[in-house]
Amino acid sequence: MLVLAGILSGCGQAPANQATQPAQEQQAAPAQTEGSSEFITYQAQNGEVKIPKDLKRVVVLADSYVGDFLALGIKPIGITDHVMKNPYMKGKLDGIESVGDGSSVEKVLSMNPDLIVVFEADKNLSEFSKIAPTVAIPYGTKSFRDQLLEFGKMTGREDKAKEWIAEWDKKIAALKPKVQAAVGEKTVAILQPYAKGIYAFGHNYGRGGEIIYGEFQLKAPASTQKAAIDSGTGWAEVSLETLPDFAGDYIFTSAWSGDEADPESVYGSNIWKSLSAVKNNQVYQLDRDGSYFNDPISLEAQLDFIVEKLTQN
């Protein structure tokens, strides 16, 4: 959730301010001998970073990716408030300290980290790099599978990444026929009201899109397919007047968590009420604090919700 310059993922900021073009690809170089092979040399967005193999004190400020570290068996010592609010992480964040919005260099310094993970647009990147090895990560340039594998290479836990992916693929293989049979050729939309309008989301911007359009290969409304998926952006701005063009037979939605907009300006409108999905009670409310995450832990919870809703009839 794109490096959301403030980042979409956690901040809930408008996608237009968060999207970033892919830069050079991040990749793990073969482990280098340093001392007694205690480090992995990793080619990150911000250059070559030597990362301790035996990580103990990881601070993850790139809040979209906390779930990746948890899936790899690495429990960070510090994360942002945005992740703390993610209901899908319930019971998994015990003992982890909040670093607020992640902008306090002093706070991070006080935690004595051995690795810091930030988004590539983080304004304090150079300062964090003086504290501990710091890896800058772009948002949205990799699929969730490839991103998890990348973190696995970066931390020497590629086997853990492959294990999670294998289990996930097994779940999808079992559920996909059931979901496709229930939905058929009907369309599914992901819509989110915000202060200045509505966003329609595609296949790679959280909100369940990775599952709905990616894993289950369900049909998006034609306008969403063109503007949010085929374009590669992952999202499209929609006005209330053009909303019917982006609405599907099923709608997954939630209020935008990044501003104080009243979602009833959309949900209470005659246009919204006229949509077939609304009339047929096929509108499903995603959790506003967790929907924008697309890490392994959040995807597992979203999968359960999406399958339940699409197969309940």
C-alpha positions as CSV (number, residue, x, y, z in Angstrom):
1,M,0.0,0.0,0.0
2,L,3.5,2.8,-4.4
3,V,5.6,4.1,-1.7
4,L,3.0,5.9,-0.1
5,A,5.0,8.9,0.7
6,G,3.6,8.9,4.0
7,I,2.5,5.7,3.2
8,L,-0.8,4.5,2.2
9,S,-0.5,1.4,4.1
10,G,-0.4,2.7,7.5
11,C,-1.1,6.4,7.2
12,G,-4.2,6.0,5.2
13,Q,-3.1,8.9,3.0
14,A,-4.5,9.4,-0.4
15,P,-2.9,7.0,-2.9
16,A,-2.0,9.9,-5.2
17,N,0.4,11.1,-2.6
18,Q,1.8,7.7,-1.9
19,A,2.4,6.2,-5.2
20,T,6.0,5.9,-6.3
21,Q,7.6,4.6,-9.4
22,P,9.7,1.4,-9.1
23,A,13.4,2.3,-8.8
24,Q,16.3,-0.1,-8.9
25,E,15.3,-3.6,-7.7
26,Q,16.2,-4.5,-4.2
27,Q,18.0,-7.8,-3.9
28,A,20.0,-9.9,-1.5
29,A,23.6,-10.5,-2.5
30,P,25.2,-13.8,-1.4
31,A,26.1,-13.8,2.2
32,Q,29.6,-12.2,2.6
33,T,32.2,-13.3,5.1
34,E,32.7,-10.6,7.6
35,G,34.3,-11.6,10.8
36,S,32.9,-15.1,11.1
37,S,30.1,-14.9,8.4
38,E,27.9,-12.9,10.8
39,F,26.5,-10.6,8.1
40,I,24.3,-10.7,5.0
41,T,25.2,-8.1,2.4
42,Y,22.0,-6.8,0.9
43,Q,21.7,-4.4,-2.0
44,A,18.8,-2.1,-0.9
45,Q,17.3,1.0,-2.5
46,N,19.7,3.0,-0.4
47,G,22.8,1.0,-1.3
48,E,24.7,-1.9,0.1
49,V,23.7,-2.7,3.7
50,K,25.4,-5.3,5.9
51,I,22.7,-7.0,8.1
52,P,23.5,-9.1,11.1
53,K,22.4,-12.7,10.6
54,D,21.4,-13.1,14.2
55,L,18.8,-10.3,14.4
56,K,17.5,-9.4,17.9
57,R,16.3,-5.8,17.8
58,V,14.5,-4.9,14.6
59,V,12.6,-1.7,14.3
60,V,10.1,-1.7,11.3
61,L,9.0,1.8,10.4
62,A,7.8,0.6,6.9
63,D,4.5,-0.4,8.5
64,S,3.2,-2.3,5.5
65,Y,5.8,-5.0,6.2
66,V,5.6,-5.7,9.9
67,G,3.5,-8.8,9.0
68,D,6.2,-10.1,6.7
69,F,8.7,-10.1,9.6
70,L,6.2,-11.8,11.8
71,A,5.6,-14.5,9.2
72,L,9.4,-15.1,9.1
73,G,9.5,-15.6,12.8
74,I,11.1,-12.2,13.5
75,K,9.3,-10.1,16.1
76,P,10.2,-6.5,15.9
77,I,10.9,-4.5,19.0
78,G,9.4,-1.3,17.6
79,I,6.6,-0.5,15.1
80,T,4.4,2.4,14.3
81,D,1.0,3.3,15.7
82,H,-0.6,2.4,12.4
83,V,0.3,-1.2,12.8
84,M,-0.7,-1.3,16.5
85,K,-4.2,-0.5,15.3
86,N,-4.4,-3.3,12.8
87,P,-7.0,-5.8,14.2
88,Y,-5.5,-8.6,12.2
89,M,-2.4,-8.4,14.3
90,K,-4.3,-9.0,17.6
91,G,-2.3,-11.2,20.0
92,K,0.9,-11.0,17.8
93,L,2.2,-7.6,18.9
94,D,2.5,-8.2,22.7
95,G,5.7,-6.8,24.0
96,I,6.4,-4.7,20.9
97,E,6.9,-1.0,21.6
98,S,5.2,1.8,19.6
99,V,7.5,4.4,18.0
100,G,4.5,6.7,17.3
101,D,4.4,7.8,13.7
102,G,8.0,6.7,13.2
103,S,9.4,10.2,12.7
104,S,11.4,10.4,16.0
105,V,15.0,9.7,15.4
106,E,15.6,10.0,19.2
107,K,13.0,7.3,19.9
108,V,14.5,4.9,17.5
109,L,18.0,5.6,18.8
110,S,16.9,4.8,22.4
111,M,15.8,1.3,21.3
112,N,19.3,0.3,20.3
113,P,18.2,-1.5,17.1
114,D,20.4,-3.8,15.1
115,L,18.3,-3.3,11.9
116,I,15.9,-0.5,10.9
117,V,13.5,-0.9,8.0
118,V,12.0,2.2,6.4
119,F,10.1,3.2,3.2
120,E,12.5,4.6,0.6
121,A,10.9,8.1,0.9
122,D,11.5,8.3,4.7
123,K,12.9,11.8,5.3
124,N,15.1,10.5,8.2
125,L,16.7,7.8,6.2
126,S,20.2,9.2,6.5
127,E,19.8,9.8,10.2
128,F,18.5,6.3,10.8
129,S,21.5,4.9,8.9
130,K,23.8,6.4,11.4
131,I,22.1,4.5,14.2
132,A,22.0,1.0,12.7
133,P,22.0,-0.8,9.4
134,T,19.0,0.6,7.6
135,V,17.2,-0.8,4.6
136,A,14.9,1.4,2.5
137,I,12.0,-0.5,0.9
138,P,9.8,0.7,-2.0
139,Y,6.1,0.0,-1.7
140,G,4.2,-1.9,-4.2
141,T,7.0,-2.8,-6.7
142,K,6.7,-6.5,-5.8
143,S,3.9,-9.0,-5.3
144,F,3.3,-10.0,-1.7
145,R,4.9,-13.4,-2.5
146,D,8.0,-11.8,-4.0
147,Q,8.3,-9.2,-1.2
148,L,8.2,-11.9,1.5
149,L,10.8,-13.9,-0.4
150,E,12.9,-10.7,-0.6
151,F,12.7,-10.2,3.2
152,G,13.6,-13.9,3.6
153,K,16.7,-13.4,1.6
154,M,17.6,-10.2,3.4
155,T,17.3,-11.9,6.8
156,G,18.6,-15.3,6.0
157,R,15.1,-16.9,6.4
158,E,14.2,-17.7,2.8
159,D,13.1,-21.1,3.9
160,K,10.5,-19.6,6.2
161,A,9.2,-17.4,3.4
162,K,8.9,-20.5,1.1
163,E,7.0,-22.4,3.8
164,W,4.5,-19.6,4.2
165,I,4.0,-19.3,0.5
166,A,3.5,-23.1,0.1
167,E,0.8,-23.1,2.8
168,W,-0.9,-20.1,1.3
169,D,-0.9,-21.6,-2.1
170,K,-2.4,-24.8,-0.7
171,K,-5.3,-22.7,0.9
172,I,-5.9,-20.8,-2.3
173,A,-6.0,-24.0,-4.4
174,A,-8.7,-25.4,-2.1
175,L,-10.8,-22.3,-1.9
176,K,-10.6,-20.8,-5.4
177,P,-13.0,-23.3,-7.1
178,K,-15.5,-22.8,-4.3
179,V,-15.4,-19.0,-4.6
180,Q,-15.4,-18.9,-8.4
181,A,-18.4,-21.2,-8.4
182,A,-20.3,-19.0,-6.0
183,V,-19.5,-15.7,-7.8
184,G,-19.4,-16.9,-11.4
185,E,-19.3,-14.0,-14.0
186,K,-20.5,-11.4,-11.5
187,T,-18.2,-8.5,-10.8
188,V,-16.6,-7.5,-7.5
189,A,-15.7,-3.9,-6.6
190,I,-13.5,-2.5,-3.9
191,L,-14.6,1.1,-3.1
192,Q,-13.5,3.5,-0.3
193,P,-15.0,7.0,0.3
194,Y,-12.5,9.7,1.4
195,A,-12.7,13.5,1.9
196,K,-12.6,14.4,-1.8
197,G,-14.4,11.5,-3.4
198,I,-14.1,7.8,-3.7
199,Y,-11.3,5.4,-4.6
200,A,-11.7,2.2,-6.6
201,F,-9.0,-0.3,-5.8
202,G,-7.4,-3.0,-7.9
203,H,-5.2,-5.9,-7.6
204,N,-2.1,-4.6,-5.7
205,Y,-3.1,-1.9,-3.2
206,G,-4.5,-3.9,-0.2
207,R,-8.2,-3.9,0.7
208,G,-8.4,-7.5,-0.3
209,G,-7.5,-6.8,-4.0
210,E,-4.6,-9.2,-4.0
211,I,-7.1,-12.0,-3.1
212,I,-10.2,-10.9,-5.0
213,Y,-8.5,-10.1,-8.3
214,G,-5.2,-11.8,-7.9
215,E,-5.7,-15.1,-6.2
216,F,-9.3,-15.8,-7.1
217,Q,-9.2,-14.0,-10.5
218,L,-12.7,-12.6,-10.0
219,K,-14.0,-10.0,-12.5
220,A,-13.6,-6.3,-11.8
221,P,-16.0,-3.8,-13.2
222,A,-14.8,-2.7,-16.6
223,S,-13.9,0.8,-15.5
224,T,-11.9,-0.6,-12.5
225,Q,-10.2,-3.1,-14.8
226,K,-9.0,-0.3,-17.1
227,A,-8.2,2.5,-14.6
228,A,-6.9,0.6,-11.6
229,I,-5.7,-2.8,-12.8
230,D,-4.6,-2.6,-16.5
231,S,-3.0,0.8,-15.7
232,G,-0.8,-0.8,-13.0
233,T,-1.6,1.9,-10.5
234,G,-3.7,-0.2,-8.3
235,W,-6.3,2.5,-7.7
236,A,-8.5,5.1,-9.5
237,E,-10.2,8.2,-8.3
238,V,-14.0,8.1,-8.7
239,S,-16.6,10.8,-8.4
240,L,-20.1,10.2,-7.0
241,E,-21.5,10.8,-10.5
242,T,-19.3,8.1,-12.1
243,L,-19.6,5.7,-9.1
244,P,-22.1,3.4,-10.9
245,D,-19.4,2.6,-13.6
246,F,-17.1,1.3,-10.9
247,A,-19.6,-0.5,-8.8
248,G,-19.8,-4.3,-9.0
249,D,-22.4,-6.9,-8.3
250,Y,-20.5,-7.3,-5.0
251,I,-18.8,-4.4,-3.2
252,F,-16.2,-4.5,-0.5
253,T,-15.8,-1.1,1.2
254,S,-14.7,0.7,4.3
255,A,-14.5,4.3,5.4
256,W,-11.1,6.0,4.7
257,S,-9.0,6.1,7.9
258,G,-6.7,8.9,6.8
259,D,-9.0,11.9,7.1
260,E,-12.1,13.1,8.9
261,A,-14.5,12.8,6.0
262,D,-18.0,11.6,6.7
263,P,-18.5,8.4,4.7
264,E,-22.2,9.0,4.8
265,S,-21.7,11.6,2.1
266,V,-21.3,8.5,-0.1
267,Y,-23.1,5.8,1.8
268,G,-26.1,8.0,2.4
269,S,-26.4,9.3,-1.2
270,N,-29.2,8.3,-3.6
271,I,-26.6,7.2,-6.1
272,W,-25.1,4.7,-3.6
273,K,-28.5,3.5,-2.5
274,S,-29.4,2.9,-6.2
275,L,-26.5,0.5,-6.8
276,S,-27.5,-3.2,-7.4
277,A,-25.1,-4.5,-4.8
278,V,-26.6,-2.2,-2.2
279,K,-30.2,-3.2,-3.1
280,N,-29.2,-6.9,-3.0
281,N,-27.4,-6.7,0.3
282,Q,-24.1,-7.6,-1.3
283,V,-22.0,-4.9,0.3
284,Y,-19.4,-6.0,2.8
285,Q,-17.6,-3.7,5.2
286,L,-13.9,-4.2,5.5
287,D,-12.1,-3.2,8.7
288,R,-11.0,0.4,8.2
289,D,-7.8,0.0,10.2
290,G,-6.7,-3.2,8.7
291,S,-7.9,-3.4,5.2
292,Y,-5.1,-1.4,3.6
293,F,-2.5,-3.9,4.8
294,N,-1.4,-6.7,2.4
295,D,1.2,-8.5,4.4
296,P,1.0,-12.2,5.1
297,I,-0.7,-11.9,8.5
298,S,-3.3,-9.4,7.2
299,L,-3.9,-11.4,4.0
300,E,-4.7,-14.5,6.0
301,A,-7.5,-12.6,7.9
302,Q,-8.8,-10.9,4.8
303,L,-8.9,-14.3,3.1
304,D,-11.2,-15.7,5.7
305,F,-13.5,-12.7,5.5
306,I,-13.7,-12.6,1.7
307,V,-14.4,-16.3,1.4
308,E,-17.1,-16.1,4.0
309,K,-18.9,-13.2,2.4
310,L,-18.7,-14.4,-1.2
311,T,-19.9,-18.0,-0.4
312,Q,-22.5,-17.3,2.2
313,N,-25.5,-17.5,-0.2
